[in-house]
Amino acid sequence: MELARLTTGDVAYHYDKSIVLVFSGRRKVLSTSLYNGGYHEDFEAVFNRDMTQGSGMPCESFAPTYVESMKIVAERLGLAPELTSGMGTAAHMENASIVSRSYKELTVTAIVTGGVETNGGRVGDPASYYKTAEKKCGTINIMLVIDADLPPGILARALVTCTEAKTAALQELMAPSRYSTGLATGSGTDQTIVVANSESPLFFEGAGKHSKLGELIGLAVMAAVKEALKRQSGLTPAQQHDLLRRLRRFGVTEEALWQRYKEEAGANALIKAQFIAALEKMTAVPALFPLGVLFIHLYDEHLWGLLEKEETWEAAEKLLKEMAAALRLKTQEGMLMQEDYMESLAMLLVRAVVERAARAVSEETDADDA
C-alpha cells in the first residue's frame, strides 16, 4: 500500500513487513547501514524492514551474514540489491511515524520506527562485544528525506543534526539506559539513512543548528521519534509520570523493594501481591512524584560532577523529610540520608508501606472491638 507521497515526488510504500522509499529521480544518500552503507548517488530506493519473527524470538535471517540477508530482503522487495540500502529492525512498520516540517520552499520529512524498552543505551555504557561478524537489528531507524540539494559534507552534517534530535527526544522523555544508571542517548543498534534531492533547485551549505535546514531536521526528527516510541512501546510523558518506573535505572525495583520489605515487615507482613498494590498506591500520592523526581535529578547532577557529595546529600535529606511528610509517616527515625544514596529512598518507601499496613491493621482491630 502507498504510505506517503513526499514533496520530492518519492513514494513510501508499506508491504512485506517493510517501508520502501522509491526515488522518483536522482538522489544523494548517506546510510549508516552495513548493507550498502556510506555515500551514494546512484540508488533507486531505500528500505526499513521489520525482522522480528515473534515475541522472544531472534531477528529473522535469510543468510549466514547480515549483508547477505539484507540483499535477499531487497530482492524479495523487488529492488535492485546493488542500487539500494536497507535497515533491519525489531520494530513494527505499522508503528512508523512520518513527520514533515516546512519553511518556504524547503521540506524535511522523517520516517521513523523505534523502541528503547529493551535496547536503550547511553553513549559510553559498558560494551557487549569488541569485534563481531554480525550486525544486529536496528531499534530506532530513521529515514530522513531533505527536499533540497546538499554537498556530501553537509549531508553528513545533516546526519549529525538528525542524531542530536533523536537524542534530544529521548532526553525529554527521560528514557533510561538498560545498561547503566544513565539516561539513554539512543539504542545500541540505531541506523539512519539521509536522502537529499539532487534535482532540487534549492542548494544548502549548512545543516547545523543555526541553519533553517537544521531547525527543520530537529523538529521533524524529534516529533517522529517521540511518536514512533509512543506507538511501538507506549513511551510517553504520561507513562514516565511514575516514580517506580523512574527509579528502575538505579536498581530500585518492585522486586528489590519487596525483598527489603520482607526483612522489615514483621508479623503483619503483606503477601507480595498486597505489597506491590500498596507500593503502587503509595507512590501515586500526587505530592510524592515531583519530590522523587527532584531527588533523582540531584543524584544525576552529582554523578555528572555538577554537585559535590556533601551538598547533594544535604539537599536530598531535606527532600526525604518532605516525602515522609507527604506520606504522613509518624517517625523520621531511619529516614536520614545513608551512604548509599538510592538506598535511602528505598528505605523510606519500604517504611511507608510498613507503617501504612500497620495503621490498616490497627484500624481494622479498632473496628472489630467497636
N, C-alpha and C positions, 0 to 999 in steps of 0.2 A: 504494500500500500504506500501511497505517497504521503510522507510525513510532513514535509515543509518545502516550500519553494523560496529560495533565498534571493536577495536583491542582485546577486551576481548572475542569476539565471541557473545556478546549480540547484539540483533537486535532491533532497534527502528521502530515501526510501526505507521502509521497515519491512524486512522479510527474512526468513530463515534465521531467527534469533539475532538479527543484525540490523544496524543502521548503516546504510551505504550512501555516501555522498558522491553523486555523479557530477563531474565537472562539465560545463557547457562550453568551455573554452580553455585557453592556456592559463595555467596556474603555477605559482611558486609554492612549494610545500616544504615545510620543515617538520620532520617527525622524530619523536624520541623512541619509536618502536625498534625492536631488534630486527623486525622484518621490514626490509627496505627503508630503514631509518636514515636520518640525515637530510641533506638538502637536495631537492629535485625540481626540475622544471618540465618534465615530460609525463607526469602522472595523469591518468584519466579519472581516477576515483580514489577515495579513502574509505575505510570502514571501521566500525567498532562492533565486536561480536560477543554475545553472552556465551561463555564457555562452560557454564555450570551444567551438571548432569542431574543433580538432585541434592537435597539437603544433606550435608555432611559428607558428600562425595567429592573427590578431587576434580579439578577442572578437566574438561574434555580434551582429548588429544587424538590427532589423526595420524601422527607420525612420531618417530623417535625424538625429534628435536622441535623446539618451539617454532623456528623459522620454517621448517618443512610443513609443520602442522598449519601454520597461518597461510602458507602458499596453497595448501589444499582447500582451506576455507575460501580464499579468493576465487579459486576455480569453481567451487560449489556456488558461489555468489554470482557467477557468470562474468567475472572480471579477468582482465589480463594480469596474471600474477606479477609480471615484471614491471607493470605500469601502475602499481598501486601500493599503498602502505596500509597496514591494519593493526588494530589493537584488540587483545583479548581481555575479558573482564569477568568478574564474578557477579556483576550487577545485571539486572534485567532491563532489556531495551524498553519495555513498557513503562519503566520508571524514569526514562530520559527526560531531561528538561531542555527546552530550546528557548533562548532569550536573545533578543536583538536590541541594540541601542544605536540611535542615530543622531547625527548632528549635520545639518545642511545636507550635502550630497553623500556624506560618509555613513556607512552602516557596518556594524560589527555584530556577528552572531556567534553565540556559544552553544554548542550541543554537548551536554554533559550527562554522564552516568556515574554513579558512585555510591559508596558507603564506607564508613570508617569504624563500624562497630567491632570488627574483629581484627582489622589490619591497620588501624590508625597509629601513626608513629610521629615522634618528634625528631627532627634532624639532629644527629649526634647520639641517638639512642644506641644501646649495645647492638651490634650486628649479629646476624644469624649465620652468615657464611662469608668466606674470603674469596673463593673462586667457585663459580658454578657454570655448568654447561647448559642449564635450563633457565628460561625466563618465566616467572610465574605470571598468572593472570593479573592484569592491572585492576585497580579498585576505583580510583577517581580518574576516569578517562575523559579527556576534553578534545573536541574538535572545534577549533576557533577559526572562523572564516571572516576575513577582512576584505571588504569590497573596495579595495584600493591597491595600487601597485607599491611595492616596497623593495628596496635593495636587500640583498641577502643578510647583511649585518643587522638591519632594522627588523627583519623577520625574526632574527634571533633575539633581539631586544623585546619584541612583542611576546615571545615565549617566556622571557623573564617576567614581564609585567603580568602575564597570564598566571604564572606560578605564584607570584606575590598575591594576586587576587584570590586564588584558591586558598592560600594560607590565611589571608585576612578573613575569609568567610568562616574557616574553621575556628579561628581565634574568637570571632564574635559569637560563635556557638559554644565556646569553651569545650570543644571536643577533646577528650582525653587521649593521650598516648596509651597503647596497650602494652608498652614495653618499658615504661618508666613512669615516674610521678609527674612528668611534664605534660604540657598541652600539645595536641597533635598539630603538625605543620603540613601533613598530607598522609597518604598511606605509604606503605613500603614498596608499592608496585604501581604507582601512578604513571600514566602515559599521556602525552599530549601531541596533537597534530595541529600545526598552524598553517593556514592557507591564505595566500594573497592573490588578488586578481590582477594578473599580468596585463589584461586588456583594458583595465580601467584608466580613464584619463586622469584620475586623481593619483598623485605620487607624493608619498610622505617620507621624510628623512628623520623621523623621530617617533618612538613608540613608548617613551618613558612616561613617568607620572606627570611631568609638566606639559605634555602634549595632549591635545584633544583626543587623538587616537588612543593614547594610553589611558585617558579617563574612561573612554567608552569600553575599552577592553576590561578595565577594572569593574565597571558597573555591570556589564553583561556577564562576566565570569562569576563574580560574587553572587549575583542573583541566581544564575543557573546552578551553581554548586549547591547553594542552600536548598533550592527546590528539588534537586536530584536526591540529596541526602534525606529530605523530608519524605519523598516518595519511596525511596528504597528501604529506609530503616526507621522512619519516624523521628529522625533527629531534628528537633525544633526548639525554639526558646521555651515553649511550654513544657516539653519533655525535660529540658535542662533545669526547670524550676523545681528541683527535687534534691534536697540536701544529701540523702543517701547516695543518689546517683553521682553527685559531685565529689563525694568522698571516696569513691571506689578506686580512683587512681593512686590513693595513698594507702590502700590495703584496708581501709575502714569499711568493711562489707557487712552485710547482714549475717553471714556465717561467722566472721571474726567477732562481731558483737555478741552473737549467740554463745560462742564459746566462753567469752568473758562473763556473760550473764550467768551461765551455769555455775561458775565459780563463786559468784557473789549472792545469788538469789536466796539460798537457804531453803527453809521448809516450805515456803509458799511459792516455790518456783512455778512458772508457767511452762506449759509444753511449748515446743518450738513454734508451732503454728500460731499459738496465742502470743508468743513473744514477738514474732515478726509483725503480726497485726498491731500489737501495742506500739512497737517501734515506728511503724509507718504512720500511725495515728498521731504519735507524739511529734515526729519530725514534720508533720503537716501543720503544726501550730504556726499561724501566719507570722508572728514576731520572730520566730526562730530562724527562718531561712536567710534573711538579709544579714543577721548576725553571724550565721555559719559561713556565708559567702565571704564576709569580711575576714573571718578567722582564717579561711583557706587562702585568701589573697595575701594576707600578711605573711604566711609561710612561703608562698611563691616568691614574694619580694625578697625574703631572707635567702631562699635558695638561689635566686638570681644575683645575690650580692648587693642588693639595693638597701637592705636594712641589716643592722648589726643584730646579733642574737639577743643582747640584753634589752634593746628597745622593742624587738619583736615579741619576746616573751612577756614583757611588761604590758604591752598593749593587748596581747592575746588574753592575759589573765583578766583584764577588765571585761573583755568580750565574754569570757566564760561566765563571769558573775552575772552579766546581763542575760545570757542564755539561761542560766539557772533560775533567774527571776522570772523570765518568760515562761519557764516550765513549772513555776510555782514549787520549786524544791524547798524543803524545810531547812536543810542544812547546807553549809558551804564546805563542810569538812571533806577533805579528799578531792576537792574540786579545783584546787590551785594548779598552776602550771607545773608539769613534770619535766624531766629532762627530755623525754620523748614528746615532741610537740603534738602529734596526732593522737598519741595515746591519751593525752589529757582530755581531748574532746570525746574520745571513745569512752573514757571513764564516766564523763558527765552524762552521756546518752544512756549508758547502762544503768547508772544510778537513778536516772529519771524514770526508767521503766520499773526498776525495783521499787521505788517509792510509790509510784502510781499503782502498782499491783498491790502493795501493802495497804494503801488507802482504800482500794476497792474491796479488799477482804475485810478491813475494819468496818467499812460502811455496810457491807453485807451482814456482818455479825451483829452490828447495832440494830439493823432492821429485823433480824431474827429475834433478838432479845425483846424488841418492842412488841 
